[in-house]
Amino acid sequence: MSIAYSVRIKNMKLDDIITKALAEDIGDGDHTTASTIPVSARGRAKLIIKADGILCGMKVAEKIFAHVDPELLMKPILHDSDVISKGDIAFEVEGAVSSILQCERLVLNFMQRLSGIATATHRLVRLTEGYPAKILDTRKTTPLLREIEKYAVRTGGGLNHRFGLYDMIMIKDNHVDFAGGIDRAIDSVQIYLKAMNKSLKIEIEVRNFSELQQVLEHGEVDRIMLDNFSSSDLKKAVELIGGRFEMEASGGIDETNIRDYAATGVDFISVGALTHHIQSLDMSLKALRD
């Protein structure tokens, strides 16, 4: 699986993000390396995995090395989505030592975070095995890094929810309240889509059975998000919906209860914590001594 790096991320390409991230880190120069390492020095380093999980970010690392120094040679040993264990070597890189050291922190920052997201996603996917529910991410991503963080979710076996405000209609509680109710909100959406000649899927969030009943009676949506329902209430809601609409559970779902939610028969379970509350996977880049 590979990410489309040409896709713009919030009007920026990944190349632009790498450029800015390196400028943030290097400033007017890597003075430690400049004062301790001869410019002509060449060497090799390896990326050591220090915790079990799912690997993600190899293509990003390759892009960082090429950006800093096109002559750096990265030799992949593992690949994105591989199951990894403590002590594994993900890749080796060879070339100018000064270039390798300038890349080190940025490569680790990306790979540790992306692997952490992929690992967390994989864990939830495994916990829901045997049930039809698909694990979704949300828009709770790091600004400007949504494309690659959502890639990490896919790498871990999850699916992406909408990428932004532009590719799906998502009528949340605030939209309902400001619009003056569920019926008005849905009707306004239908009028808008026709006027704009757009075809977008429509999802609406409900907070209780009363709101759910209003949506069932009104219709004209594709998916119903059942927000902060207990697993027992969700099971009742799934039975009420009866497959007429796609169903998504959200709110308060984690490793301790996700299997109970999956057992209700819901189609999707969205977990914002996949991208905004994860633990980066430990790894380090170490010099290879010949």
C-alpha positions as CSV (number, residue, x, y, z in Angstrom):
1,M,0.0,0.0,0.0
2,S,1.4,3.4,-0.8
3,I,0.2,7.0,-0.2
4,A,-0.4,9.4,-3.0
5,Y,2.3,12.0,-2.1
6,S,1.3,14.3,-4.9
7,V,-2.0,15.0,-3.1
8,R,-2.0,18.4,-1.5
9,I,-2.5,18.6,2.3
10,K,-4.2,21.8,3.3
11,N,-2.7,23.5,0.3
12,M,0.7,22.1,1.1
13,K,2.5,19.0,-0.3
14,L,4.4,16.6,1.9
15,D,7.6,18.0,0.4
16,D,6.6,21.5,1.7
17,I,6.0,20.0,5.2
18,I,9.3,18.3,5.2
19,T,11.0,21.5,4.1
20,K,9.4,23.5,6.9
21,A,10.0,20.7,9.5
22,L,13.7,20.6,8.6
23,A,14.0,24.3,8.8
24,E,12.4,24.3,12.2
25,D,14.9,21.7,13.4
26,I,18.1,22.8,11.7
27,G,17.7,26.5,11.7
28,D,21.0,28.2,10.6
29,G,22.9,24.8,10.8
30,D,23.4,21.6,12.7
31,H,26.3,23.0,14.7
32,T,26.9,19.8,16.7
33,T,27.4,17.7,13.6
34,A,29.4,20.5,11.9
35,S,31.8,20.7,14.8
36,T,32.3,17.0,15.4
37,I,31.9,15.2,12.0
38,P,34.2,15.9,8.9
39,V,32.2,16.9,5.9
40,S,33.7,14.0,3.9
41,A,32.7,11.4,6.5
42,R,30.5,8.6,5.2
43,G,28.7,5.9,7.2
44,R,25.7,3.7,7.7
45,A,22.9,3.6,10.2
46,K,20.0,1.3,11.0
47,L,16.5,1.9,12.3
48,I,16.0,-0.4,15.3
49,I,12.4,-1.2,16.5
50,K,12.1,-1.1,20.2
51,A,8.5,-2.1,20.8
52,D,6.0,-4.6,19.2
53,G,3.5,-3.2,16.8
54,I,2.7,-2.3,13.1
55,L,5.3,-0.5,11.0
56,C,4.3,2.6,9.2
57,G,6.2,5.5,7.6
58,M,8.8,3.9,5.4
59,K,7.9,5.9,2.4
60,V,7.9,9.1,4.4
61,A,11.4,8.3,5.7
62,E,12.6,7.6,2.2
63,K,11.3,10.9,1.1
64,I,13.0,12.8,3.9
65,F,16.4,11.2,3.2
66,A,16.0,12.0,-0.6
67,H,15.0,15.6,0.3
68,V,18.0,16.3,2.5
69,D,20.5,14.5,0.3
70,P,19.6,12.7,-3.0
71,E,22.8,10.6,-2.6
72,L,21.7,9.0,0.6
73,L,20.8,5.4,0.0
74,M,18.0,3.9,2.1
75,K,17.8,0.1,2.0
76,P,14.3,-1.1,3.2
77,I,14.3,-4.4,5.1
78,L,10.7,-4.2,6.3
79,H,7.6,-2.6,4.8
80,D,4.6,-0.6,5.9
81,S,1.9,-2.8,7.5
82,D,4.5,-5.4,8.6
83,V,4.0,-6.8,12.1
84,I,7.2,-5.8,14.0
85,S,8.8,-6.9,17.2
86,K,11.4,-5.4,19.5
87,G,14.8,-5.8,18.0
88,D,13.7,-5.8,14.3
89,I,15.6,-3.6,11.8
90,A,13.3,-1.6,9.6
91,F,15.9,-0.2,7.2
92,E,19.6,0.8,6.7
93,V,20.7,4.1,5.3
94,E,24.1,4.9,3.8
95,G,25.8,8.1,2.8
96,A,27.2,11.3,4.2
97,V,27.1,11.1,8.0
98,S,26.1,14.8,8.3
99,S,23.1,14.2,6.1
100,I,22.0,11.1,8.0
101,L,22.2,13.0,11.3
102,Q,20.2,15.9,10.0
103,C,17.4,13.5,9.0
104,E,17.5,11.4,12.2
105,R,15.0,13.3,14.3
106,L,12.4,14.1,11.6
107,V,12.5,10.5,10.4
108,L,11.9,9.2,13.9
109,N,9.2,11.7,14.7
110,F,7.2,10.7,11.6
111,M,7.8,6.9,11.8
112,Q,7.2,6.7,15.6
113,R,3.9,8.6,15.4
114,L,2.6,6.8,12.2
115,S,3.6,3.4,13.6
116,G,1.8,4.3,16.8
117,I,-1.4,5.1,14.9
118,A,-1.2,1.9,12.8
119,T,-0.5,-0.1,15.9
120,A,-3.5,1.3,17.8
121,T,-5.7,0.8,14.9
122,H,-4.6,-2.8,14.4
123,R,-5.3,-3.5,18.0
124,L,-8.9,-2.3,17.7
125,V,-9.4,-4.2,14.5
126,R,-8.2,-7.4,16.1
127,L,-10.6,-6.8,19.0
128,T,-13.6,-6.7,16.7
129,E,-12.8,-9.8,14.6
130,G,-15.8,-11.9,13.9
131,Y,-18.2,-8.9,13.7
132,P,-19.0,-6.8,10.6
133,A,-18.1,-3.5,12.2
134,K,-15.4,-1.5,10.5
135,I,-13.1,0.8,12.5
136,L,-13.1,4.5,11.3
137,D,-10.9,7.4,12.2
138,T,-12.1,11.0,12.5
139,R,-11.0,14.6,11.7
140,K,-9.1,14.7,15.0
141,T,-5.8,14.8,13.3
142,T,-2.6,16.8,13.6
143,P,-3.0,20.0,11.5
144,L,-1.5,19.5,8.0
145,L,-0.7,15.9,8.6
146,R,-4.1,14.4,8.1
147,E,-3.3,12.7,4.8
148,I,-0.5,10.6,6.3
149,E,-2.1,10.0,9.6
150,K,-5.2,8.6,7.8
151,Y,-2.8,6.6,5.7
152,A,-1.5,5.1,9.0
153,V,-5.0,4.2,10.0
154,R,-5.4,2.3,6.7
155,T,-2.0,0.6,7.3
156,G,-3.3,-0.7,10.6
157,G,-6.4,-2.2,9.0
158,G,-8.9,0.6,9.6
159,L,-10.9,2.8,7.2
160,N,-11.0,6.5,6.7
161,H,-14.1,8.6,7.6
162,R,-14.4,11.8,5.6
163,F,-11.1,13.7,4.9
164,G,-12.5,17.1,5.6
165,L,-15.6,19.3,5.5
166,Y,-15.7,19.1,1.8
167,D,-16.3,15.4,0.9
168,M,-19.3,14.5,3.0
169,I,-22.3,16.0,4.7
170,M,-22.0,15.4,8.4
171,I,-24.9,16.9,10.4
172,K,-23.7,17.1,14.0
173,D,-25.5,18.2,17.1
174,N,-24.5,21.8,16.7
175,H,-25.8,21.9,13.1
176,V,-29.1,20.4,14.3
177,D,-29.4,22.9,17.2
178,F,-28.5,26.0,15.1
179,A,-30.7,24.9,12.2
180,G,-33.7,24.5,14.4
181,G,-34.1,20.8,14.5
182,I,-33.5,17.6,12.7
183,D,-36.2,18.0,10.0
184,R,-35.0,21.5,9.1
185,A,-31.4,20.5,9.0
186,I,-32.0,17.6,6.6
187,D,-34.3,19.6,4.4
188,S,-31.8,22.4,4.2
189,V,-29.1,19.9,3.2
190,Q,-31.2,18.5,0.4
191,I,-32.0,22.0,-0.9
192,Y,-28.4,23.0,-0.8
193,L,-27.1,19.9,-2.6
194,K,-29.6,20.3,-5.4
195,A,-28.8,24.0,-5.7
196,M,-25.0,23.3,-5.8
197,N,-25.4,20.3,-8.1
198,K,-23.5,18.1,-5.6
199,S,-23.8,14.5,-4.8
200,L,-22.5,13.9,-1.3
201,K,-23.3,11.2,1.2
202,I,-25.3,12.5,4.2
203,E,-24.7,11.4,7.8
204,I,-26.5,12.7,10.8
205,E,-25.7,12.4,14.5
206,V,-28.3,11.5,17.0
207,R,-28.0,11.8,20.8
208,N,-30.9,9.8,22.0
209,F,-33.9,7.6,20.9
210,S,-36.1,10.6,20.4
211,E,-33.8,12.1,17.8
212,L,-33.3,8.6,16.2
213,Q,-37.0,8.3,15.7
214,Q,-37.2,11.7,14.1
215,V,-34.5,10.7,11.6
216,L,-36.2,7.3,10.9
217,E,-39.5,9.1,10.2
218,H,-37.8,11.8,8.0
219,G,-35.3,9.7,6.1
220,E,-33.2,11.2,3.3
221,V,-29.9,10.4,4.9
222,D,-27.4,7.7,4.2
223,R,-25.9,7.0,7.6
224,I,-26.9,7.6,11.2
225,M,-24.2,8.2,13.8
226,L,-25.3,7.1,17.3
227,D,-23.3,9.3,19.6
228,N,-22.5,8.2,23.2
229,F,-25.0,5.4,23.2
230,S,-24.3,2.6,25.7
231,S,-23.7,-0.8,24.0
232,S,-27.1,-2.0,25.3
233,D,-28.9,1.0,23.9
234,L,-26.9,0.8,20.7
235,K,-28.2,-2.8,20.2
236,K,-31.7,-1.5,20.6
237,A,-31.0,1.3,18.1
238,V,-29.6,-1.2,15.6
239,E,-32.7,-3.2,15.8
240,L,-34.9,-0.1,15.3
241,I,-33.0,1.0,12.2
242,G,-33.2,-2.5,10.8
243,G,-30.7,-2.0,8.1
244,R,-32.5,0.9,6.5
245,F,-29.5,3.2,6.9
246,E,-25.8,2.7,7.5
247,M,-25.1,2.8,11.3
248,E,-22.0,4.3,13.0
249,A,-21.3,4.2,16.8
250,S,-19.2,7.0,18.3
251,G,-18.2,8.4,21.7
252,G,-16.6,6.7,24.7
253,I,-15.4,3.6,22.8
254,D,-12.0,2.2,23.6
255,E,-10.2,-1.1,23.9
256,T,-12.2,-2.1,27.1
257,N,-15.6,-2.0,25.4
258,I,-15.2,-2.0,21.6
259,R,-16.0,-5.6,21.3
260,D,-19.3,-5.1,23.1
261,Y,-20.1,-2.3,20.6
262,A,-19.1,-4.4,17.6
263,A,-21.4,-7.2,18.8
264,T,-24.4,-5.0,18.4
265,G,-24.3,-5.4,14.6
266,V,-23.4,-1.7,13.9
267,D,-21.7,-1.1,10.6
268,F,-19.0,1.3,11.7
269,I,-17.2,2.4,14.9
270,S,-15.4,5.7,14.8
271,V,-12.6,6.3,17.3
272,G,-11.0,9.8,17.4
273,A,-8.3,8.5,19.8
274,L,-6.7,6.7,16.9
275,T,-5.1,9.9,15.8
276,H,-5.3,12.3,18.7
277,H,-4.5,10.1,21.7
278,I,-2.0,7.5,20.7
279,Q,1.4,6.4,22.0
280,S,4.2,6.7,19.5
281,L,6.0,3.4,18.9
282,D,9.5,3.4,20.3
283,M,12.4,3.1,17.8
284,S,15.9,4.6,17.3
285,L,18.4,5.3,14.5
286,K,21.8,3.9,15.4
287,A,25.2,4.1,13.7
288,L,26.5,0.9,12.1
289,R,30.1,0.2,12.9
290,D,32.0,-1.8,10.3
